[in-house]
Amino acid sequence: MGLCISSLFFSSPSKTGLHSHASTNNHSDGADLSSTTATTNKNVGGGSQFLEAASESSGVFISDSGQILESPHLRVFSFLELTTATKNFRPESMLGEGGFGKVYRGWIQAETLAPSEGGSGVIVAVKRLSSESFQGFDAWQSVVNFLGVLTHPNLVKLLGYCREDKERLLVYEFMPKGSLEYHLFQRNESFPWDLRIKIMIGAARGLAFLHGSQRPVIYRDFKPSQILLDSNYEAKISGSGLAMLGPSQGNSHVSTFGYAAPEYMATGHLYIKGNVYSFGVVLLEVMTGLRAYDPKRPNGQASLVHWLRPNLSSKHKVKQIMDKRIKGPYSSKVATEMGRITLSCTEPDLKNRPHMKEVLDVLENIQRTK
Ligand SMILES: Nc1ncnc2c1ncn2[C@@H]1O[C@H](COP(=O)(O)OP(=O)(O)OP(=O)(O)O)[C@@H](O)[C@H]1O
């Protein structure tokens, strides 16, 4: 069983304050994904001892009491700066809206950027927490604490934040190709197979990284709107899913119907393998082009997994359920293999589901299959 994000990095600092480094993880899923790679002893403010568990490009500071502090690598923006960046949060700048607020496209001027951030400025995505969102306040804090220190090519990068009066905003790297949800369900254009598999491989890498870090992180609410795409359709998992894993040890609210694993529905507990189940549901959406849950479908078909899972073990039936709009060639072997991995990800008993690293290996093999 994995730990929820609230216990991430709560490994006890050594009595001496000096740690030997742990560069690879020994987690039982066998994932070879180093996250925390070096530790050093530091004195920060007030002379108290802090442990820095540094990843390649970011660090996390943990106080002796175990409290995680905001990453010094994040930029602190003023509300005025972000108001200017988003042209006063005008509706035309809006990129989308989630459960906790609206997301705006913004432009940060060069003079406010560190030299390494380059150029005359940069486009960013600014998530403004809605004032009604009490739950969102904790979510906001979790993102600042955790995404400020978790760095991986398949996680959307948090650049900074703003906390002024009642305003809470997060500034993310901008993902110009939108979300997987947009490409699967909203954009009425061809969505080739090679892109679909590429995106799912990127998302699997992101999840495998979270699960494979020294203290595994469980993602909340994994779904296609959380899979964002850069200009090369490289998938990055959004910070939103990290947000809600507050201080409740695995009891976390999952709002989206259709993706939640049976054990979560039964107990309210999130497990690492619950993410694998949700990933399997998304795989089924990618194969079929149908939504995980649609109450408008006929009786017995509202839940995609309950409806179509029985088809996944038959070569012939898998071919029948594949999205007819898929452009670009894919062989029947590919469809069969996709059926197989989706079937095992969505096993009702979590013990029978693979780890994300194994899912990733299978998808990479499928990508190579002609
Ligand atoms: N970094 C980003 N770059 C580009 N677009 C983004 C970015 N972050 C979010 N968006 C857009 O804003 C939409 C809403 O994002 P948000 O994370 O708030 O909501 P969500 O995915 O529905 O999650 P939740 O339900 O947990 O709030 C996304 O679906 C996407 O279209």
The ligand as an SDF file (V2000), in Angstrom:
LIG
                    3D

 31 33  0  0  0  0  0  0  0  0999 V2000
   -0.9300   24.4100  -17.2710 N   0  0  0  0  0  0  0  0  0  0  0  0
   -1.9760   24.5020  -18.0930 C   0  0  0  0  0  0  0  0  0  0  0  0
   -1.8180   24.8630  -19.3740 N   0  0  0  0  0  0  0  0  0  0  0  0
   -2.8640   24.9480  -20.2080 C   0  0  0  0  0  0  0  0  0  0  0  0
   -4.1480   24.6970  -19.8530 N   0  0  0  0  0  0  0  0  0  0  0  0
   -4.3720   24.3510  -18.5690 C   0  0  0  0  0  0  0  0  0  0  0  0
   -3.3170   24.2320  -17.6180 C   0  0  0  0  0  0  0  0  0  0  0  0
   -3.8590   23.8550  -16.4380 N   0  0  0  0  0  0  0  0  0  0  0  0
   -5.1730   23.7240  -16.6360 C   0  0  0  0  0  0  0  0  0  0  0  0
   -5.5170   24.0240  -17.9170 N   0  0  0  0  0  0  0  0  0  0  0  0
   -6.8460   24.0180  -18.5100 C   0  0  0  0  0  0  0  0  0  0  0  0
   -7.8000   24.3440  -17.5110 O   0  0  0  0  0  0  0  0  0  0  0  0
   -8.7110   23.2470  -17.3250 C   0  0  0  0  0  0  0  0  0  0  0  0
   -9.1060   23.1790  -15.8680 C   0  0  0  0  0  0  0  0  0  0  0  0
   -7.9980   22.7750  -15.1120 O   0  0  0  0  0  0  0  0  0  0  0  0
   -8.1310   22.3860  -13.5640 P   0  0  0  0  0  0  0  0  0  0  0  0
   -6.8770   21.7530  -13.1710 O   0  0  0  0  0  0  0  0  0  0  0  0
   -8.5820   23.5460  -12.8050 O   0  0  0  0  0  0  0  0  0  0  0  0
   -9.3990   21.4480  -13.5590 O   0  0  0  0  0  0  0  0  0  0  0  0
   -9.6910   19.9160  -13.6470 P   0  0  0  0  0  0  0  0  0  0  0  0
   -8.6620   19.2350  -14.4720 O   0  0  0  0  0  0  0  0  0  0  0  0
  -11.0940   19.7680  -14.0630 O   0  0  0  0  0  0  0  0  0  0  0  0
   -9.4350   19.4310  -12.1600 O   0  0  0  0  0  0  0  0  0  0  0  0
  -10.2910   19.5060  -10.8130 P   0  0  0  0  0  0  0  0  0  0  0  0
  -11.6420   18.9340  -11.1150 O   0  0  0  0  0  0  0  0  0  0  0  0
   -9.4790   18.6630   -9.9270 O   0  0  0  0  0  0  0  0  0  0  0  0
  -10.3110   20.9310  -10.3970 O   0  0  0  0  0  0  0  0  0  0  0  0
   -7.9710   22.0240  -17.8350 C   0  0  0  0  0  0  0  0  0  0  0  0
   -8.8250   21.0030  -18.2580 O   0  0  0  0  0  0  0  0  0  0  0  0
   -7.1780   22.6150  -19.0040 C   0  0  0  0  0  0  0  0  0  0  0  0
   -8.0070   22.7170  -20.1400 O   0  0  0  0  0  0  0  0  0  0  0  0
  1  2  1  0
  2  3  1  0
  2  7  2  0
  3  4  2  0
  4  5  1  0
  5  6  2  0
  6  7  1  0
  6 10  1  0
  7  8  1  0
  8  9  2  0
  9 10  1  0
 10 11  1  0
 11 12  1  0
 11 30  1  0
 12 13  1  0
 13 14  1  0
 13 28  1  0
 14 15  1  0
 15 16  1  0
 16 17  2  0
 16 18  1  0
 16 19  1  0
 19 20  1  0
 20 21  2  0
 20 22  1  0
 20 23  1  0
 23 24  1  0
 24 25  2  0
 24 26  1  0
 24 27  1  0
 28 29  1  0
 28 30  1  0
 30 31  1  0
M  END
$$$$
